[in-house]
Amino acid sequence: MPTEEKVMNCTVCGYEYDPTAGDPENGIPPGTYWKDIPDSWLCPDCHMPKEDFE
C-alpha cells in the first residue's frame, strides 16, 4: 500500500492519522492522503509537525 494511503502515526504521542477519516476539526476532509496534507498541519493531540509521523 502506498504511503499516502496508510495510517500515519505520531512518534511523539501515538495519534493516528487515517486518510479515510481525515482531520475535519482541523480542516483536513476525509479522503485526504498524507501527501496532500499541508506541511503546516500539526498533530491535533500534541501539536508536533507532520515530519514527526511515520
KELUMNU-339097 format. One record per residue (C-alpha): x, y, z; residue in one letter. Coordinates in Angstrom, 2 decimals, padded with zeros to 5 digits. Example, Ala and Ser with C-alpha at 12.3 -4.5 7.8 and 13.67 -1.06 7.14 Angstrom:
# KELUMNU-339097
<node><px>012.30</px><py>-004.50</py><pz>007.80</pz><resn>a</resn></node>
<node><px>013.67</px><py>-001.06</py><pz>007.14</pz><resn>s</resn></node>
This chain:
# KELUMNU-339097
<node><px>000.00</px><py>000.00</py><pz>000.00</pz><resn>m</resn></node>
<node><px>001.44</px><py>003.41</py><pz>-000.93</pz><resn>p</resn></node>
<node><px>002.40</px><py>005.65</py><pz>001.99</pz><resn>t</resn></node>
<node><px>-000.33</px><py>008.18</py><pz>001.20</pz><resn>e</resn></node>
<node><px>-003.00</px><py>005.51</py><pz>001.84</pz><resn>e</resn></node>
<node><px>-001.55</px><py>004.21</py><pz>005.12</pz><resn>k</resn></node>
<node><px>-002.44</px><py>005.25</py><pz>008.64</pz><resn>v</resn></node>
<node><px>000.37</px><py>007.52</py><pz>009.82</pz><resn>m</resn></node>
<node><px>001.38</px><py>007.59</py><pz>013.50</pz><resn>n</resn></node>
<node><px>002.76</px><py>010.48</py><pz>015.52</pz><resn>c</resn></node>
<node><px>006.05</px><py>009.29</py><pz>017.00</pz><resn>t</resn></node>
<node><px>005.59</px><py>011.62</py><pz>019.99</pz><resn>v</resn></node>
<node><px>002.06</px><py>010.90</py><pz>021.24</pz><resn>c</resn></node>
<node><px>000.80</px><py>007.98</py><pz>019.13</pz><resn>g</resn></node>
<node><px>-002.02</px><py>009.89</py><pz>017.37</pz><resn>y</resn></node>
<node><px>-003.09</px><py>008.04</py><pz>014.22</pz><resn>e</resn></node>
<node><px>-003.90</px><py>009.94</py><pz>011.05</pz><resn>y</resn></node>
<node><px>-006.27</px><py>007.81</py><pz>008.96</pz><resn>d</resn></node>
<node><px>-006.78</px><py>009.20</py><pz>005.44</pz><resn>p</resn></node>
<node><px>-010.29</px><py>007.73</py><pz>005.27</pz><resn>t</resn></node>
<node><px>-011.29</px><py>009.78</py><pz>008.34</pz><resn>a</resn></node>
<node><px>-009.12</px><py>012.85</py><pz>007.72</pz><resn>g</resn></node>
<node><px>-008.99</px><py>015.51</py><pz>010.44</pz><resn>d</resn></node>
<node><px>-012.12</px><py>017.58</py><pz>009.76</pz><resn>p</resn></node>
<node><px>-011.84</px><py>019.50</py><pz>013.04</pz><resn>e</resn></node>
<node><px>-008.55</px><py>020.93</py><pz>011.73</pz><resn>n</resn></node>
<node><px>-009.55</px><py>021.49</py><pz>008.10</pz><resn>g</resn></node>
<node><px>-008.48</px><py>018.14</py><pz>006.61</pz><resn>i</resn></node>
<node><px>-011.51</px><py>016.45</py><pz>004.98</pz><resn>p</resn></node>
<node><px>-012.00</px><py>012.66</py><pz>004.91</pz><resn>p</resn></node>
<node><px>-010.21</px><py>011.06</py><pz>001.97</pz><resn>g</resn></node>
<node><px>-007.16</px><py>013.36</py><pz>002.18</pz><resn>t</resn></node>
<node><px>-003.96</px><py>011.44</py><pz>001.52</pz><resn>y</resn></node>
<node><px>-000.92</px><py>012.10</py><pz>003.69</pz><resn>w</resn></node>
<node><px>000.99</px><py>013.66</py><pz>000.79</pz><resn>k</resn></node>
<node><px>-001.84</px><py>016.18</py><pz>000.31</pz><resn>d</resn></node>
<node><px>-001.83</px><py>017.49</py><pz>003.89</pz><resn>i</resn></node>
<node><px>-000.12</px><py>020.89</py><pz>004.13</pz><resn>p</resn></node>
<node><px>003.29</px><py>020.90</py><pz>005.82</pz><resn>d</resn></node>
<node><px>001.89</px><py>023.48</py><pz>008.25</pz><resn>s</resn></node>
<node><px>-000.58</px><py>020.90</py><pz>009.69</pz><resn>w</resn></node>
<node><px>000.19</px><py>019.86</py><pz>013.27</pz><resn>l</resn></node>
<node><px>-000.75</px><py>016.76</py><pz>015.24</pz><resn>c</resn></node>
<node><px>-004.13</px><py>017.58</py><pz>016.80</pz><resn>p</resn></node>
<node><px>-003.12</px><py>015.94</py><pz>020.10</pz><resn>d</resn></node>
<node><px>000.45</px><py>017.12</py><pz>020.77</pz><resn>c</resn></node>
<node><px>000.97</px><py>019.80</py><pz>018.08</pz><resn>h</resn></node>
<node><px>004.10</px><py>018.22</py><pz>016.61</pz><resn>m</resn></node>
<node><px>004.75</px><py>018.78</py><pz>012.88</pz><resn>p</resn></node>
<node><px>004.00</px><py>016.38</py><pz>010.06</pz><resn>k</resn></node>
<node><px>007.67</px><py>015.33</py><pz>009.92</pz><resn>e</resn></node>
<node><px>007.25</px><py>013.58</py><pz>013.30</pz><resn>d</resn></node>
<node><px>004.90</px><py>010.99</py><pz>011.79</pz><resn>f</resn></node>
<node><px>005.83</px><py>007.63</py><pz>010.33</pz><resn>e</resn></node>
